[in-house]
Amino acid sequence: MNKNSRRGFTLIELLITLAVIAILIALLLPAVQMARESARKMSCANNLKQIGTALHNYHAAHGVLPFGCGTDYDGIVSSLGTLNDRRYSAHSQILQQLDQEDVYYRITFDVAPFHPYVNSGATDPACIASSGLSAENGEAAVTVISTFLCPTDIDRLKNMWGHNNYRSCNGGGWEGRNGNGMFGQNSSVTFNMVSDGLSNTAMFSERCKGTWDHAIFDPLSDIYDMAGIWNEETFQTFCQSLSPEEAAAYPQNVDAGQNWLAGNFNWTRYNHLVTPNHASCKNGFTWDGVGMAASSRHSGGVNVLLGDGHVRFVSETVDQPTWQGLGSISGDEPITEF
């Protein structure tokens, strides 16, 4: 009898081995995915921290924070804008503090952001044909700035501009312009004006980018158009009560975060009228009636940059009065743990 003969695997043994390997892989994959998301979430928080450092450096240099949105000339009821507008974002003003001087000096701030195009020119045939370079600020606006992008979010936007995930806080109320937060329209907020305390006041948070497709409903990125005769209380109550399915019955805006250059509410700003990751709403008659929620694809909440420069992860189940109070600079609202 040959003592060196070896017995091979039987079919049953092979199947058992493969089954064990499959189980191990199934157990390992969620752990790997969780580790990757943890790293992405940390990277997202680090982006906000860099923005916070830039804002503090801007304040040290100029004695005031940048405004959230520059001047527009469309009157009481918001329109698509005119070429007289100077609706620049807070993001555009802190580029030097983010080591983006080259991009900053390519911006001509004394014309409309996308001159000669009203609004962003993202759907204008001539602008598209030139890949955005026919806009006076096109070279700057097409620049992708990684500090403005959350690695957890998905990008379905199909325009040429550099996109954006991080939003300046307009306030705790429904105003689309002169909010009571750190970054209203033509605001000039200093840190000593923040009587609520810098650690209890939001500067920036995140919001998911749009779908660019009206056939796709995404409550984390869409804002739903609810035209009506509202006051702030009835608008807030109705918007906060909507489920994603109920919100999807209304017309939606799908271009969230389509650029970082302009201070349009759906591109670079948000407010604290409704809680994080909730459906967002706007009064169809004017942008001066809006609940633009912070949102993210991190599980369970959003990263928030506070006035003292710290970044906190705030749960989507945060108490609504507390969340709303975090949006204002001097409301004296009671702030519970968040």
C-alpha positions in Angstrom: 0.0 0.0 0.0 1.4 3.4 -1.0 1.8 5.4 2.1 2.4 8.7 0.1 -1.0 8.6 -1.6 -3.2 11.6 -0.8 -7.0 11.8 -0.7 -8.5 14.8 -2.5 -11.5 16.9 -1.3 -14.9 15.3 -1.7 -17.6 17.4 -3.3 -19.4 17.8 0.0 -16.2 19.0 1.7 -15.6 21.5 -1.2 -19.2 22.8 -0.9 -18.8 23.2 2.8 -15.6 25.1 2.4 -17.1 27.4 -0.2 -20.1 28.0 2.1 -17.9 28.9 5.0 -15.9 31.4 2.8 -19.1 32.9 1.6 -20.4 33.4 5.2 -17.1 35.0 6.2 -17.2 37.4 3.3 -20.8 38.2 4.1 -19.8 39.0 7.7 -16.7 41.0 6.6 -18.3 43.2 3.9 -20.5 45.3 6.3 -17.6 45.8 8.6 -15.5 47.1 5.6 -18.3 49.3 4.5 -18.8 50.7 8.0 -15.1 51.4 8.2 -15.1 53.2 4.8 -18.2 55.3 5.8 -16.5 56.2 9.1 -13.5 57.5 7.2 -15.8 59.4 4.8 -17.7 60.9 7.6 -14.5 62.0 9.3 -13.3 63.5 6.0 -16.6 65.4 5.7 -16.2 66.7 9.2 -12.7 67.8 8.4 -13.9 69.7 5.4 -16.3 71.7 7.6 -13.5 72.2 10.1 -11.3 73.7 7.3 -14.2 76.0 6.4 -14.5 77.0 10.0 -10.8 77.9 10.2 -11.1 79.9 7.0 -14.1 81.8 8.4 -12.2 82.6 11.6 -9.2 83.8 9.6 -11.5 85.9 7.4 -13.0 87.4 10.5 -9.6 88.2 11.9 -8.5 89.9 8.7 -11.7 91.9 8.0 -13.4 92.2 11.4 -16.6 90.7 10.1 -17.9 87.4 8.6 -18.7 87.3 4.9 -22.3 87.6 3.9 -24.2 84.5 2.8 -25.6 86.1 -0.3 -24.9 89.4 -2.0 -27.3 92.0 -3.4 -30.2 91.2 -5.7 -32.6 93.6 -7.4 -35.7 91.6 -8.0 -37.9 93.4 -5.5 -40.1 91.9 -2.7 -41.1 88.8 -4.6 -38.0 86.7 -5.6 -37.6 86.1 -9.3 -34.9 84.3 -11.3 -32.7 87.3 -11.0 -31.2 90.0 -13.2 -27.8 90.9 -14.5 -27.7 93.6 -11.8 -27.5 91.0 -9.1 -24.4 90.4 -7.1 -25.5 87.2 -5.3 -22.1 85.9 -4.4 -21.8 83.1 -1.8 -19.9 83.0 1.5 -17.8 80.3 -0.2 -16.5 82.6 -2.9 -15.3 85.1 -0.3 -13.2 82.7 1.8 -11.3 81.1 -1.1 -8.1 82.9 -0.1 -8.3 81.5 3.4 -8.7 78.0 1.8 -5.5 78.3 -0.2 -7.5 78.9 -3.4 -6.1 82.3 -4.2 -5.7 81.4 -7.9 -9.5 80.7 -8.1 -10.4 83.8 -6.0 -8.5 86.2 -8.3 -10.3 84.8 -11.4 -13.6 86.1 -10.0 -14.9 89.5 -11.1 -17.2 90.4 -8.2 -18.6 93.6 -9.7 -20.7 91.7 -12.3 -23.4 89.1 -11.8 -21.8 85.7 -10.8 -22.5 84.1 -14.2 -22.5 87.2 -16.4 -23.6 87.4 -19.2 -26.1 84.7 -18.1 -29.0 85.3 -15.7 -29.1 82.8 -12.9 -26.4 80.2 -13.4 -26.5 79.7 -17.2 -26.4 75.9 -16.6 -29.0 75.2 -19.2 -28.0 77.9 -21.7 -26.9 76.3 -25.0 -24.0 78.8 -25.5 -22.8 78.3 -22.0 -23.0 74.6 -22.3 -21.2 74.6 -25.7 -18.3 76.6 -24.1 -18.2 74.3 -21.1 -18.9 77.3 -19.0 -16.0 79.4 -20.2 -18.2 81.9 -22.0 -19.3 83.2 -18.5 -17.1 86.0 -17.3 -16.3 84.0 -14.1 -16.4 80.7 -15.9 -12.8 79.7 -15.3 -13.3 80.1 -11.5 -16.8 78.6 -11.4 -15.9 75.3 -13.2 -13.2 74.6 -10.6 -13.9 71.6 -8.4 -12.9 72.5 -4.8 -12.7 69.3 -2.8 -13.2 71.1 0.5 -16.8 71.9 -0.7 -17.6 68.2 -1.4 -18.7 65.5 1.0 -17.3 62.1 0.0 -20.3 60.3 1.3 -22.8 62.0 -1.1 -23.4 60.9 -4.6 -23.1 63.4 -7.5 -25.9 63.2 -10.2 -25.6 66.8 -11.3 -25.0 67.2 -15.0 -23.9 70.8 -15.2 -20.4 72.2 -15.7 -19.9 74.1 -12.5 -17.9 73.1 -9.4 -20.5 71.5 -7.1 -21.2 72.1 -3.4 -22.3 70.2 -0.3 -21.7 72.7 2.5 -24.2 75.4 3.3 -24.0 78.7 5.2 -26.7 79.1 7.9 -29.2 81.9 7.1 -31.0 81.5 10.4 -33.7 79.7 12.4 -36.7 81.3 10.6 -38.2 81.0 7.2 -36.7 84.1 5.7 -34.8 83.5 2.5 -32.9 86.8 2.7 -32.3 88.7 5.9 -32.3 85.7 8.2 -31.3 85.8 11.9 -28.3 83.6 11.4 -24.6 84.2 10.8 -25.0 84.5 7.0 -28.0 86.4 5.8 -28.2 88.4 2.6 -25.8 91.4 2.7 -25.2 90.5 6.4 -22.2 91.8 8.3 -22.1 89.7 11.5 -19.3 89.9 13.9 -18.5 87.3 16.6 -19.3 89.7 19.4 -22.9 90.0 18.0 -23.5 86.3 18.7 -25.1 86.6 22.1 -26.4 83.1 22.0 -22.8 81.9 22.3 -20.6 80.7 19.5 -20.8 77.1 20.7 -24.6 77.2 20.5 -24.8 78.8 17.0 -24.4 77.1 13.7 -22.3 78.5 10.9 -22.3 75.8 8.3 -23.8 72.4 7.8 -24.2 69.9 4.9 -26.9 69.2 2.3 -27.1 66.5 -0.4 -26.6 67.5 -4.0 -29.6 67.3 -6.4 -30.7 64.6 -8.8 -30.9 66.8 -11.9 -33.8 64.6 -12.9 -37.5 65.4 -12.2 -38.3 61.7 -12.5 -36.3 60.9 -9.4 -37.6 61.9 -6.0 -35.0 62.3 -3.3 -36.2 64.0 -0.1 -32.6 64.5 1.1 -31.8 66.8 -1.9 -35.1 68.0 -3.4 -37.0 71.1 -2.2 -40.7 70.9 -2.7 -42.7 73.9 -4.0 -45.8 74.5 -1.8 -47.4 77.7 -3.1 -49.9 79.2 -0.7 -50.9 81.9 1.7 -48.8 81.0 4.7 -47.4 82.6 7.8 -44.2 81.2 9.3 -45.9 79.1 11.9 -48.4 77.4 9.5 -45.6 76.9 6.9 -43.3 75.3 9.4 -45.9 73.1 10.9 -47.1 71.8 7.5 -43.5 71.3 6.2 -42.3 69.5 9.3 -45.4 67.2 9.2 -44.8 66.0 5.7 -43.6 62.4 5.0 -41.3 61.9 2.0 -44.2 60.3 0.1 -46.4 63.3 0.8 -43.7 65.8 -0.2 -43.2 64.0 -3.5 -46.7 65.0 -4.6 -45.5 68.6 -5.0 -43.3 70.0 -7.7 -39.6 69.7 -6.8 -36.4 71.6 -7.5 -33.6 69.2 -8.5 -30.5 71.4 -8.8 -29.3 71.5 -5.2 -25.7 72.4 -4.8 -25.1 72.9 -8.5 -22.4 75.5 -7.8 -20.4 77.1 -5.0 -20.1 80.5 -6.5 -23.6 82.1 -6.0 -25.5 82.6 -2.8 -28.7 81.1 -4.2 -30.6 79.4 -1.3 -30.7 76.1 -3.1 -27.0 76.0 -3.9 -25.0 77.4 -1.0 -27.4 78.2 2.0 -29.8 76.5 4.4 -31.8 77.2 7.5 -33.0 75.6 10.7 -36.8 75.8 10.2 -37.1 72.0 9.8 -35.0 69.3 11.4 -32.0 67.5 9.7 -32.8 65.0 6.9 -36.4 66.1 6.7 -38.1 67.1 3.5 -37.5 70.7 2.5 -40.2 73.2 1.4 -40.5 76.5 -0.2 -43.4 78.9 -0.7 -43.9 78.9 -4.5 -44.7 82.6 -4.5 -41.2 83.6 -3.2 -38.0 82.2 -1.9 -38.6 84.5 1.1 -40.5 81.6 2.7 -38.4 78.5 2.9 -37.5 75.5 5.1 -34.2 74.3 3.7 -33.1 71.3 5.9 -29.5 70.3 6.5 -29.1 66.7 5.1 -26.5 64.1 4.5 -26.1 60.4 3.5 -24.4 59.7 6.8 -26.6 57.4 8.9 -28.8 59.3 11.4 -27.8 62.9 11.2 -25.6 65.7 9.8 -22.3 67.4 10.6 -22.6 70.9 11.8 -19.9 73.6 12.0 -20.5 75.7 15.1 -19.4 79.3 15.6 -16.5 78.4 17.8 -15.0 76.3 15.0 -15.9 72.9 16.4 -17.8 70.3 14.3 -20.6 68.3 15.9 -22.6 65.4 14.5 -26.2 66.3 15.2 -28.9 63.6 15.2 -31.9 63.9 12.9 -34.0 63.3 15.9 -32.8 66.5 17.6 -35.5 68.4 19.4 -36.9 70.9 16.9 -36.9 74.0 19.2 -33.2 73.2 20.0 -32.4 72.8 16.4 -34.2 76.0 15.5 -32.4 77.9 18.3 -29.0 76.8 16.9 -29.8 78.7 13.7 -30.0 82.2 15.2 -27.3 84.4 16.7 -29.2 86.3 19.3 -32.6 84.6 19.9 -31.9 83.6 23.6 -33.6 80.3 22.9 -33.1 77.6 25.5 -30.6 75.1 24.0 -30.9 71.5 25.4 -28.3 68.8 24.7 -27.8 68.2 21.0 
